[in-house]
Amino acid sequence: MSDRDADYPEGPLAPKEITAESPFTLPGFFDALSEGRLLAAVCRDCDTVLVPPRPACHDCGSRRVGIAEQPKTGEVYSYTEISRPPTAFEHLAPLTVAIVELDSGVRLTGRVDADYDDLAIGTPVELTVRDPDVDAEAHLSYEGDWPFHVFALREAV
Ligand SMILES: [Zn+2]
């Protein structure tokens, strides 16, 4: 647990504690993401990591969950190339998309800023956060106010 974790509330939460600023809501989650922090809820009873955070564990049903910042580094678990993506991404085709297992064990799906041929299972990647105002052409319309993530290749350590 990092020092940072002390800033976040511990579950179980009363409904009035779950405000738009709370990391247990999507606005709170995206606020942190826009600052480069990837937050998860971690179940105190079974250690399940929930990204984005939820006020209850989907594995065991416990409401004893706390917020913990997650590593943004991980490895490609599986990947593919999308030749005919949705309209919003057409100009980026072909798209490389991967399921990435973060160092915490959480798996996230996302675009990879690399060619398909540059990836392999186990390729080290890092989650980067893009500003919707800067990369306005590269997300779905309903995501317009939210930062979004793209995985970038990183050097193996
Ligand atoms: Zn649990």
Boltz pocket constraint, residues with backbone or C-beta under 6 A from the ligand:
constraints:
  - pocket:
      binder: B
      contacts: [[A, 43], [A, 44], [A, 45], [A, 46], [A, 47], [A, 48], [A, 57], [A, 58], [A, 59], [A, 60], [A, 61], [A, 62]]
      max_distance: 6.0
